[in-house]
Amino acid sequence: MTASFVPVRRREDPGAVLRRLFGGGAPEGPADLLGLEQEYRLRAGDEQLDFRRLIHRLPVPGRRLDPGDPNAYRLAWGGVLTADGREAEVATPPVRRRPGFARAIESWAGAGRAELKSLLPDGVRSEGYSTHLSAAMPASLNERVAALHARTFAAAQMLLMDGPASPGLLVRPRPGRTELCGEYVEGARLRAAAALAAGSLRACAAALRGDRAALRALPPPLRASIVPALARFGWYVDRSAFGPDLHATGRATLLDREAGGTISAQAHLELAWAAAREALGASASAADLEAADRLVAGLDPLPIEAPARSTSPAAAVARLVPPAPSVFGQILAMRRRPGFTAVACLATWDFTVFELARDGRRAFASIPRASLGRFLRMLDAGVLDSVIAAYLAAPPAGRALAAHAQTGAAGLYDAIGAPGELAAPERHPAAALGVATDRPGKRREDEHAQEVGAQQVPVQEAREPGSGDESRRDEGPPTPRDAVRTAARPRPSGGGVIGALARIVLVGGIIIAAVLAALAFIPTPSPCTPDPAQPEQTFYLDEWNAFEDARAPDQVGFDQAEVNEALGDALADRDLPVRNARAHFCADGTAQLAFEFPLGPASIQVLAKGRLSAPPVAATLDEVQVGGLPTFLTDPAVEMARDLVDELTSYRLEGPIDRVVVRENAVLLFND
C-alpha cells in the first residue's frame, strides 16, 4: 500500500468517502461464488447429543457475530461453527468459481471437520449427517433456477451424493443463492458433488437467460412428483419422486421424461454431467472435474453402490492442503489505530459491521463482502485514519443502520437498529404453495424427516425455461433463579376491558411494562408456535452466566425448552395453581406466555401476547386470551386470570441486556 491517506474532497462527508471507496460492487453472477455447510451428529456411546446444549461449553476459538444466529461462532480460519437443531454445523467461507474451486471446497471442509473434532470432549464422536452446497444466484433467476434444476439435474445430484438410506434432495432459493441439500459426502465425492452443483446451476441460469445452446444442452426434464419443502421455501425431491426408487435401482432406474418415453438414470446422469461440465468451461481445472468424471463413468462407485468407509479419517484430513487464510477470519482481531479502535460487531457472509470507538463516541462502519479485504488492508495501513477520525470527531447525526437493504453498500452510521433486521429476509415455506410471506431466520429442525412425510402434497410442475418470472433459532432468554428479584408494581384496575398499566414477566424473567389492551374469550387459545419437546435437563444457566460475564459486544439465545425450564425454576418456590406454563416466540416479532389453571371442574387456558423491547426490557401487552370457560365460571375465571397474570409478572431479570430481538422460536439478547 503506497498511499498514506485518502484524499477527501472539500466538505465531503466521511460517509460519502467510504461509499466512494467501498461501494457495493457488481452483484455476483450465477455460481460465481460457492458455499458449503456440513452437519454432524454427535454421539456419546449410543446416545445422540444435542449440540445446542454443548456448543457454549466448548473452548471455541471465535466470536458470535451473526445477527440472526446466536449459536454461530466465526472462527479464526474464516469458517463458522454453529448448531443446526441437534446437529453441529460447520460452514466454510465462500469460494470463488475458478480453477481449483472443488479442491478448495474440500480443503475448507477438512479444516471444519478438524476444528470440530479438536473441540469435542473425550468420548464424543461425530458422524457426518448432511451436506448443503450453495451457488450465488441473482434474485431475478433464483426461484426459476431452483424449479428447473429440480426437474433436470436433481436426479443426477442425488446419485452423486445420496447413500442407500438417504431420503432425497432439497432444492431451495435462499437470499442471494440457490441451495442443494443432500447426504453427507467428503473427499472425492464432495468434489464431484460441488462440481455438478456449480455447473448445473450455472447451466440452468444460462438457459433461463435465453442462451439457446445452454437450453439445448440441458438433460431432458423428468416427470417428477416434486413437493414444497416444509422448513424453508423451496422444493423437496424424494428418492421415489420419479416413480421407481432411484436409490434402490441406481443407474439402471428407468425415468419418465416429460416429453414422453423413458431414459435410464445412467444415461440421464451422463447428459446432466455433460451439460454441467460445459457450463463450467475454463473456470474448472481438470482436477475439479476428475472426481465427477470417474463417478459418472462408473470407474468409482456411487454412494448408493458403496457407502463411505468412514466419516472423517485422519489420514484424509492430513493429506489436504491447508486453505489459504480467509478474510472472513481476519475480522476477529481488534484493530487499534491512532485515536480510535475498530472491532467487528456483526458479520454475515454478505457484510461486516465494525464498531469504531474514541473517547466515548461510537460509530459503525458497514462493509459489503466484495470490499471487505480492501477495507481491512487500507485500515491496517492507516489509509482510513483521517476519514474515520473525522466522522468520530463530529457529533452524532442520527444515522442508523437498521435495514438489510443498507448493507449492500459501504456506509458510516451512528447507531445500529435491531440486528436481526439486517439479515436477509427468507421466504416462508408457505410461499411454495402460493402464500407469499417473508421472514428472517434459519431452520432448526430435521428437515429431511419433515419432507419425507410431505409426499402427498400436490404442487404445480415448474415451467419451461423462459416461460415466466419468478424468487442454527430456537433461542429465548432464561432467568437464573439466583438472578430473579421481586419487583414492586401497581395492581391493575378494572372496567370493561382492562386498561391499566401492569408489570408482567414473559418467559421467566423479562419484565415488561404492559398495557392490557384487550381481553378475548375463545374456545381454545392457540399459541403461534408448537410446544417443543422438553429434554430432561438444559444448560440455560451456563449460557446465561457466560453471557453475563462476557465483555460487550456479545449476544446469547436460548431455545424454548431452555426458556420453559427457566420459567419452571422461577415458579418452583411459588405457591401458584399454574400448570404447563410455557413461552412462545412468533415469526411476527411478538412473544407469548401460555399457562393453565384449575377452576372448579374446568381447566382454564390463558394466552398473553405482547411485544418486547430494551433497554430496559419492556413490552406492550396487546391481548390476553382466555379459553375453556363454562358460562357459569366466566366472571371468577376472568378475575383469577388477572390475578395469575399479575403474579406471574413479579420477577426482575438483572443483566447486561441492551436489545431484545424476537424471531420465530427465538429470542436473542444483546449486550452492546
Secondary structure, DSSP 8 states (H G I E B T S, - for coil): ----S----TT--HHHHHHHHS---S---TTSEEEEEEEEEEEETTEEE-HHHHGGGS--SEE---TT-TT-EEETTS-EEEEETTEEEEE---EESSTTHHHHHHHHHHHHHHHHHHHS-TT-EEEEEEEEEEEE--HHHHHHHHHHHHHHTHHHHHHHH--TT--EEEEEEETTEEEEEEE---HHHHHHHHHHHHHHHHHHHHHHTT-HHHHHHS---B----EE-SSSSSEEEETTTTSS-HHHHGGG-EEEBTTSSEEEHHHHHHHHHHHHHHHHGGGS-HHHHHHHHHHHHTSS--TTTS--S-SS-HHHHHHS------HHHHTTS-EEETTEEEEEEEE-SSEEEEEEEETTEEEEEEEEHHHHHHHHHHHHTTTTHHHHHHHHHS-----EE-SGGGGGS-EEESEE--GGGGS--EE-GGGGGT---EE-----S-HHHHHHTTTT--------TTSS------------GGGEE---------SSS--SEEEEEETTTEEEEEE---EEE-SS---SS------S---HHHHHHHHHHS-SSEEEE--HHHHHHHHHHHHTTS----EEEEEEE-TTSEEEEEEEEEETTEEEEEEEEEEEETTTTEEEEEEEEEES--GGGHHHHHHHHHHHHHHTT--EE-S---EEEEETTEEEEEE-
